[in-house]
């Protein structure tokens, strides 16, 4: 899997479509990112990633928050 993430990239969560800003890359399939929840708080979480072909907005799946 070839996903060209960089810290600072914005990705979207697959289910909620929440925009996540990447703050760390743990591996090719796990990123750490932060997003603003519905109350305006910054939430940091670990996310699985997968590629949808050439699109620059890969999807992400929450592992834990």
C-alpha atoms as an extended CHARMM CRD file, in Angstrom:
* protein
*
        65  EXT
         1         1  UNK       CA              0.0000000000        0.0000000000        0.0000000000  PROA      1               0.0000000000
         2         2  UNK       CA              1.5040000000        3.3040000000       -1.0430000000  PROA      2               0.0000000000
         3         3  UNK       CA             -0.0500000000        6.2130000000        0.8320000000  PROA      3               0.0000000000
         4         4  UNK       CA              1.9780000000        9.3940000000        0.6680000000  PROA      4               0.0000000000
         5         5  UNK       CA              0.9530000000       11.0360000000        3.9340000000  PROA      5               0.0000000000
         6         6  UNK       CA              2.8160000000       13.9540000000        5.4280000000  PROA      6               0.0000000000
         7         7  UNK       CA              2.3920000000       15.5300000000        8.8450000000  PROA      7               0.0000000000
         8         8  UNK       CA             -0.0010000000       18.4330000000        8.3900000000  PROA      8               0.0000000000
         9         9  UNK       CA             -2.0650000000       16.7560000000        5.6420000000  PROA      9               0.0000000000
        10        10  UNK       CA             -5.8170000000       16.7600000000        6.0880000000  PROA      10              0.0000000000
        11        11  UNK       CA             -7.7130000000       13.5000000000        5.6940000000  PROA      11              0.0000000000
        12        12  UNK       CA            -11.3580000000       12.5800000000        6.2000000000  PROA      12              0.0000000000
        13        13  UNK       CA            -12.7500000000        9.9910000000        8.5600000000  PROA      13              0.0000000000
        14        14  UNK       CA            -14.6000000000        7.3280000000        6.5820000000  PROA      14              0.0000000000
        15        15  UNK       CA            -17.8190000000        7.2220000000        8.6280000000  PROA      15              0.0000000000
        16        16  UNK       CA            -18.2640000000       10.7030000000       10.0410000000  PROA      16              0.0000000000
        17        17  UNK       CA            -16.4910000000       12.6340000000        7.2570000000  PROA      17              0.0000000000
        18        18  UNK       CA            -14.7610000000       14.6290000000       10.0100000000  PROA      18              0.0000000000
        19        19  UNK       CA            -11.6180000000       16.3450000000        8.7780000000  PROA      19              0.0000000000
        20        20  UNK       CA             -8.5210000000       15.1030000000       10.6190000000  PROA      20              0.0000000000
        21        21  UNK       CA             -5.1410000000       16.8640000000       10.6020000000  PROA      21              0.0000000000
        22        22  UNK       CA             -2.2260000000       14.4130000000       10.7080000000  PROA      22              0.0000000000
        23        23  UNK       CA              0.1500000000       15.1020000000       13.6060000000  PROA      23              0.0000000000
        24        24  UNK       CA              2.2710000000       11.9290000000       13.4460000000  PROA      24              0.0000000000
        25        25  UNK       CA              2.7190000000        8.8900000000       11.2120000000  PROA      25              0.0000000000
        26        26  UNK       CA              3.2650000000        5.6540000000       13.1460000000  PROA      26              0.0000000000
        27        27  UNK       CA              3.3780000000        3.3320000000       10.1560000000  PROA      27              0.0000000000
        28        28  UNK       CA              2.0970000000        2.9880000000        6.6150000000  PROA      28              0.0000000000
        29        29  UNK       CA             -1.3470000000        2.0810000000        7.9400000000  PROA      29              0.0000000000
        30        30  UNK       CA             -1.6070000000        4.0240000000       11.2230000000  PROA      30              0.0000000000
        31        31  UNK       CA             -1.5850000000        7.7870000000       11.6740000000  PROA      31              0.0000000000
        32        32  UNK       CA             -2.0750000000       10.0130000000       14.6850000000  PROA      32              0.0000000000
        33        33  UNK       CA             -4.2930000000       12.9940000000       14.0710000000  PROA      33              0.0000000000
        34        34  UNK       CA             -6.4240000000       15.6260000000       15.7120000000  PROA      34              0.0000000000
        35        35  UNK       CA             -9.8540000000       16.9950000000       14.9930000000  PROA      35              0.0000000000
        36        36  UNK       CA            -12.3760000000       19.3610000000       16.5610000000  PROA      36              0.0000000000
        37        37  UNK       CA            -15.3960000000       17.6090000000       18.0890000000  PROA      37              0.0000000000
        38        38  UNK       CA            -18.9520000000       18.9450000000       18.1620000000  PROA      38              0.0000000000
        39        39  UNK       CA            -18.2010000000       20.8370000000       21.3950000000  PROA      39              0.0000000000
        40        40  UNK       CA            -15.1720000000       22.6300000000       19.9760000000  PROA      40              0.0000000000
        41        41  UNK       CA            -12.6150000000       20.5200000000       21.8460000000  PROA      41              0.0000000000
        42        42  UNK       CA             -9.4760000000       19.2520000000       20.1080000000  PROA      42              0.0000000000
        43        43  UNK       CA             -9.4500000000       15.4480000000       20.1160000000  PROA      43              0.0000000000
        44        44  UNK       CA             -6.3290000000       13.4160000000       19.3400000000  PROA      44              0.0000000000
        45        45  UNK       CA             -6.7070000000        9.8480000000       18.1160000000  PROA      45              0.0000000000
        46        46  UNK       CA             -5.0020000000        6.9810000000       16.3320000000  PROA      46              0.0000000000
        47        47  UNK       CA             -6.4790000000        6.0470000000       12.9840000000  PROA      47              0.0000000000
        48        48  UNK       CA             -6.1720000000        3.2080000000       10.5070000000  PROA      48              0.0000000000
        49        49  UNK       CA             -5.8290000000        4.4150000000        6.9340000000  PROA      49              0.0000000000
        50        50  UNK       CA             -6.4800000000        2.9590000000        3.5470000000  PROA      50              0.0000000000
        51        51  UNK       CA             -6.0410000000        4.3250000000        0.0750000000  PROA      51              0.0000000000
        52        52  UNK       CA             -8.8160000000        4.9380000000       -2.4200000000  PROA      52              0.0000000000
        53        53  UNK       CA             -6.6430000000        4.9930000000       -5.5120000000  PROA      53              0.0000000000
        54        54  UNK       CA             -5.1890000000        8.3150000000       -6.6130000000  PROA      54              0.0000000000
        55        55  UNK       CA             -7.3770000000       10.5120000000       -4.4160000000  PROA      55              0.0000000000
        56        56  UNK       CA             -5.4180000000       12.7350000000       -2.0310000000  PROA      56              0.0000000000
        57        57  UNK       CA             -8.1140000000       12.4880000000        0.6450000000  PROA      57              0.0000000000
        58        58  UNK       CA             -7.6230000000        8.9670000000        1.9980000000  PROA      58              0.0000000000
        59        59  UNK       CA            -10.1780000000        7.5770000000        4.3710000000  PROA      59              0.0000000000
        60        60  UNK       CA             -9.4030000000        6.8790000000        7.9940000000  PROA      60              0.0000000000
        61        61  UNK       CA            -10.9290000000        4.5800000000       10.5720000000  PROA      61              0.0000000000
        62        62  UNK       CA            -10.7310000000        5.3300000000       14.3150000000  PROA      62              0.0000000000
        63        63  UNK       CA             -8.8090000000        2.7830000000       16.3600000000  PROA      63              0.0000000000
        64        64  UNK       CA             -9.0920000000        4.5850000000       19.6710000000  PROA      64              0.0000000000
        65        65  UNK       CA             -9.4340000000        8.1150000000       20.9550000000  PROA      65              0.0000000000
